[in-house]
Amino acid sequence: MRIDFNLARGNKLLARLPSEDLNDVANGLEPVSLTHGVMLGEEGHPIEHVYFLTKGICSVIAKTPEGARAEAGIFGYDGYIPTSAIADVDVYTYDVYVQLDAAGYRIRYDDFRHLMENRRNFLKVIIRAIEAFAVQLAYTAVSNAIHDVNERLARWLLMCDDRIDGNELPLTHDFISMMLAVRRPSVTTALHVLEGNGFIRADRGLVTIRDREGMEQFAADAYGKPEKAYERLMSGLF
């Protein structure tokens, strides 16, 4: 199937590839449409495909041995999943869920590994993406440790907003509670705080961003460092 380069470039990693490299990558790409709640991969299960989104958001979920879950990181058109594929690991390290309806492309794991070994420019982009994602994961750990739930929620909503078109996020309190690993009443209270400040409007199952600049100021140093690191790492590649 012939891939539309303009659509493929909707993924920031693919967009950074020189045309010759993108043409080679495109030979193995297959369009996909993914609905909310779909599990792309489960911890310990084989990796069959690597995904490059052009819209939507997926969550990387870490689990304890007893089954407690929390979001470790998110990605959309800024990255790819599963990140472990770079290390020639053929099983998922985390669970990966579709958080918001998504679309993009997937490539077979073996074809991804072949490109890693034979396309230097592709390898360079993927390595930079891994470093950027590592910064996000590390900062999530720091934020969970030092910021209150109001700032953490503001950070998380800003990160989601970075990865969508428009300003509406179809999110339930229960889902946010799982993502932030806090009790549902804490999410409800934090949403009321953000709404009271005029940053968002929270309706049943829908959060609308109303004042992004104000919410960034409210989030303070909970938000921004990983985003700056991403831009630095992805600039001037070729």
C-alpha positions in Angstrom: 0.0 0.0 0.0 1.4 3.4 -1.0 1.9 5.7 2.0 1.1 9.4 1.8 4.3 11.1 2.8 2.4 14.2 4.0 0.3 12.1 6.4 3.3 10.1 7.6 5.0 13.4 8.4 2.2 14.0 10.9 4.5 12.0 13.2 7.3 14.3 14.4 9.9 11.6 14.2 9.1 10.5 10.7 8.8 14.2 9.7 12.5 14.7 10.7 13.8 12.0 8.3 15.3 13.0 5.0 13.0 12.0 2.1 15.2 9.1 1.0 15.1 7.6 4.5 11.3 8.2 4.9 10.8 6.5 1.6 12.6 3.4 2.8 10.7 3.4 6.1 7.4 3.9 4.3 7.8 0.6 2.5 7.0 -1.1 5.8 4.4 1.2 7.2 0.7 0.2 7.6 -2.0 2.7 8.5 -3.9 2.0 11.8 -6.9 3.5 13.6 -7.0 2.9 17.3 -9.9 3.6 19.7 -9.9 4.6 23.3 -9.1 1.7 25.7 -7.4 -0.5 23.2 -4.3 -2.2 24.6 -1.4 -1.9 22.2 0.9 -4.1 24.3 1.0 -6.0 27.6 4.0 -6.4 29.8 5.8 -9.6 29.1 4.0 -10.2 25.8 5.8 -10.3 22.4 6.3 -7.1 20.4 4.7 -7.6 17.0 4.6 -4.0 15.7 6.1 -0.6 16.5 3.7 2.3 16.3 4.1 5.9 15.1 1.0 8.0 15.9 -0.1 11.0 13.9 -3.0 11.8 16.2 -4.3 10.7 19.6 -2.5 9.8 22.8 -1.3 6.6 24.4 -0.2 5.9 28.0 2.6 3.8 29.2 1.4 2.1 32.4 3.7 0.6 35.0 2.4 -2.2 37.3 3.4 -3.5 40.7 3.6 -7.2 41.3 0.3 -6.9 43.2 -1.4 -5.2 40.3 -1.4 -1.5 41.3 -1.0 0.7 38.2 0.1 4.2 37.4 1.0 6.1 34.2 4.8 6.4 33.7 4.6 8.4 30.5 2.6 9.4 27.5 3.2 9.8 23.8 1.4 11.0 20.7 2.7 12.2 17.4 5.9 13.2 19.2 7.2 9.6 19.5 6.9 5.9 19.0 6.1 2.8 21.0 7.3 0.4 22.4 10.6 2.1 23.3 12.2 -1.2 24.2 12.3 -2.1 20.5 15.4 0.0 20.2 17.4 -2.4 22.4 16.5 -5.5 20.4 14.1 -6.5 23.1 11.1 -8.4 21.7 8.7 -8.2 24.6 6.8 -5.3 26.2 8.3 -3.9 29.4 5.1 -2.0 30.2 1.4 -2.0 29.4 0.5 0.5 26.7 -3.1 1.8 26.3 -4.8 4.1 23.9 -5.8 7.0 26.0 -7.5 9.2 23.4 -8.7 7.8 20.0 -5.6 7.6 17.8 -4.4 7.0 14.3 -1.0 6.6 12.6 1.2 3.8 11.3 2.7 0.6 12.5 5.7 -1.4 11.2 6.6 -5.0 11.9 9.1 -5.4 14.7 11.6 -7.2 12.4 11.3 -4.4 9.8 11.9 -1.8 12.5 15.0 -3.7 13.6 16.3 -3.9 10.0 15.9 -0.1 9.6 17.7 0.4 12.9 20.6 -1.6 11.7 20.7 -0.3 8.1 19.5 3.3 8.2 21.8 5.6 10.1 19.5 8.6 10.0 16.6 6.5 11.2 18.7 5.2 14.1 19.7 8.7 15.0 16.1 9.9 15.2 15.0 6.9 17.3 17.9 7.3 19.7 17.1 11.0 20.2 13.4 10.1 20.8 14.4 7.5 23.5 16.5 10.2 25.3 13.6 12.6 25.2 11.2 10.0 26.5 13.6 9.1 29.3 13.7 12.8 30.4 9.9 12.7 30.5 9.8 9.5 32.6 12.4 10.9 35.0 10.6 14.2 35.4 7.3 12.4 36.0 9.0 10.6 38.9 10.3 13.9 40.3 6.9 15.6 39.9 5.1 12.7 41.6 7.5 13.1 44.6 7.5 16.9 45.1 4.4 18.5 43.5 0.9 18.5 44.9 -1.9 16.9 43.0 -3.2 20.3 41.7 0.2 21.0 40.0 0.5 17.4 38.8 -2.9 17.5 37.2 -2.1 20.8 35.5 1.1 19.3 34.2 -0.7 16.2 32.9 -3.4 18.2 31.2 -0.8 20.4 29.5 1.1 17.4 28.3 -2.1 16.0 26.8 -3.0 19.3 25.3 0.5 19.4 23.6 -0.5 16.2 21.7 -4.0 17.0 20.4 -5.6 19.3 17.9 -8.1 21.7 19.6 -8.6 22.1 23.3 -11.0 19.3 24.4 -10.0 16.2 26.2 -12.6 13.4 26.7 -11.4 12.3 30.2 -13.3 10.8 33.1 -12.4 11.3 36.8 -11.8 7.6 37.2 -9.4 7.6 34.2 -7.4 10.6 35.5 -7.3 9.0 38.9 -5.6 5.9 37.5 -3.2 8.0 35.4 -2.0 10.1 38.4 -2.2 7.2 40.9 -4.4 9.3 43.3 -7.8 8.7 44.7 -10.9 9.9 42.7 -11.9 12.5 45.3 -8.5 14.1 45.0 -9.0 14.3 41.2 -12.4 15.9 41.7 -11.0 18.5 44.1 -8.0 19.3 41.8 -10.3 19.7 38.8 -12.4 22.2 40.9 -9.2 24.1 41.7 -8.2 24.4 38.1 -11.7 25.3 37.0 -12.1 27.8 39.8 -9.0 29.6 38.5 -10.5 29.7 35.0 -7.9 27.3 33.5 -10.3 24.6 32.4 -14.0 23.7 32.1 -14.8 20.3 33.5 -18.0 18.7 32.2 -19.1 15.1 32.5 -16.4 13.2 30.8 -14.9 16.2 29.1 -12.1 18.7 30.1 -11.8 21.9 28.0 -8.6 23.9 28.2 -9.6 27.6 28.5 -6.5 29.4 29.7 -3.4 27.4 28.8 -1.0 30.3 29.6 -2.5 30.7 33.0 -2.3 26.9 33.7 1.4 26.9 32.7 2.1 29.6 35.2 0.1 27.6 37.8 2.0 24.4 37.1 5.3 26.3 37.6 8.3 24.0 37.4 6.1 20.9 37.2 5.8 21.5 33.5 8.3 22.5 30.8 11.6 20.9 31.3 10.9 17.7 29.3 9.3 19.7 26.6 12.4 21.9 26.2 14.6 18.9 26.3 12.5 17.3 23.4 12.9 20.4 21.2 16.6 20.6 22.0 17.2 16.9 21.2 15.1 17.0 18.0 16.6 20.2 16.5 19.4 20.3 14.0 19.5 16.5 13.4 20.3 16.8 9.7 
